[in-house]
């Protein structure tokens, strides 16, 4: 929950990943963090839609289709493990 930046190329060409949970603490998605993640279908985000809109998303993410076309699930609460 302390992650603030999804680093450059963090999930680069991660073609098998279909979903990801992103904590509300994220304020930045660095360049190409989700580049070529063509199977990414669902993004579970702990914050609101307004919070999501305030994340600094660098190139290679939202304009690269996988992140922008994935279904966003806002106000997601992760299950305790």
N, C-alpha and C positions, 0 to 999 in steps of 0.2 A: 504493500500500500504506500510505500515511500517513493516509488518510481516517479520521477518528474519528466524524464526524457526517454522516449523509445529511440534508441541510438541508430545511427546511420547503418543501413543494411541489416538491421537486427533480424528481420524475417525474409531477407532477400531470397527470392526464388524458392520460397517454402511452399511448394506446390501441393503438399498433402494436407496442410492446415485448412480446416473448414470454418473454424470459429476461434475467437480470441476474447478474453476478458481484459478490459483496460480500467485501471483504477482512476478515480476522480483526481488523484494527485498529478496525473500526467498533464503537462502544460505545453509539451513540444513533441512532435514526431519528426525526427531528423530525416534528411534526404534518403530516399529509397528504402525506408524502413520496411515497407510492405511491397516493394517492387516485384512484379511477376508472381504475386500470391494469388494466382488465378482461381483457386478453389475456395478462397475466403468468402463465405456466404453470410456469416453472422458476427457482429461485433457487440459484445455485452459491455456496456459502459456504466460505471457506478454513478456518474453525474447526470445532470439534466441535458436536454437538447441545447439549451442556452450555454451550458458549460462546455459542451462539445464544440459549439461554434467559436468559442474563445481559445481553443487549442491552436497553437502555431504549427500548422502542417506544411512541411517543406515539400519541394517538388519530388516527383516520383512516388507520391502516395495518393492523394485525392485525385489528381489529374491522371493517374495511371490506372484508373478503373477499379482494381480490386477493392480498395478501401472505400471508394465512393459508391460502388454498386452494392456493397454488402449491406444487409439489413441491420440497422442500428437498434439496439434494445437499451433504452435509457433507464436510469434509476435502478440498475441491476444490483442486487445484493448477493455477493458470493456466499456459497454454503460453507459453513465451518468444517474444517477437516480434522 
